[in-house]
Amino acid sequence: VGFLNDRVLCPPPHCFPFTQEFGTRPGVGVAIALILENKAYNSRGEPKYGHLTSWAFNPQRLSWRRKSLRGGMDMLHAMLNF
């Protein structure tokens, strides 16, 4: 397994790479969910924290999902019109 970054996949000046993260909760909530799930996995305990990662990475509110998709589409539109 190797590591590929944007300079390998599309070297400058031909590309202008950008990253837009959307679809997750704020960073602190995601970090706590991952830490608790990892703790349960490594202690071979009950997977009682698995629902937290689902909460962190897959919010169920339709309004939140629409807002996330709108933010991603707005960012893509801005980049294409740069």
C-alpha positions in Angstrom: 0.0 0.0 0.0 1.4 3.3 -1.0 0.6 6.9 -0.4 -0.7 9.1 -3.2 -1.2 12.8 -2.8 -2.5 15.5 -5.2 1.0 16.2 -6.6 1.3 12.6 -7.8 -2.1 12.3 -9.2 -2.2 15.7 -10.9 1.0 17.7 -10.7 0.9 21.5 -10.6 0.3 23.8 -12.5 -2.2 21.6 -14.4 -4.5 21.1 -11.4 -5.7 23.0 -8.4 -6.6 20.5 -5.8 -9.0 21.2 -3.0 -10.7 19.2 -0.3 -14.2 19.8 1.1 -15.2 17.7 4.1 -18.9 17.5 4.6 -21.2 14.8 6.0 -19.8 14.5 9.5 -20.4 16.0 12.8 -17.9 18.6 14.3 -14.4 17.2 14.9 -14.6 16.8 18.7 -17.7 14.6 18.4 -16.2 12.5 15.7 -12.9 12.1 17.7 -14.8 11.0 20.9 -16.9 8.5 18.9 -13.7 7.0 17.3 -11.8 6.8 20.6 -14.7 5.0 22.4 -15.3 2.6 19.5 -11.5 1.8 19.3 -11.4 1.3 23.1 -14.3 -1.2 23.0 -12.7 -3.0 20.0 -9.3 -3.3 21.6 -10.6 -4.5 25.0 -12.7 -7.1 23.2 -15.7 -5.8 25.0 -19.3 -5.4 23.9 -19.6 -3.1 20.8 -21.6 -0.7 22.9 -20.1 2.4 21.3 -20.7 1.4 17.6 -23.8 3.6 17.5 -21.6 6.7 18.2 -19.7 6.3 14.9 -22.9 5.9 13.1 -24.1 9.1 14.8 -20.8 10.9 13.9 -20.6 9.9 10.2 -24.2 9.3 9.2 -26.5 11.9 10.6 -30.2 11.0 10.0 -31.8 14.4 9.9 -32.9 15.2 6.3 -32.4 18.9 6.8 -28.8 18.3 7.9 -28.1 16.1 4.9 -29.6 18.7 2.5 -27.5 21.4 4.1 -24.3 19.3 3.7 -25.0 18.5 0.1 -25.8 22.1 -0.6 -22.5 23.2 0.9 -20.6 20.6 -1.2 -22.4 21.7 -4.4 -21.8 25.4 -3.6 -18.0 24.7 -3.1 -17.8 22.7 -6.3 -19.6 25.5 -8.2 -17.2 28.1 -6.8 -14.2 26.1 -7.8 -15.4 25.5 -11.3 -16.0 29.2 -11.8 -12.6 30.2 -10.3 
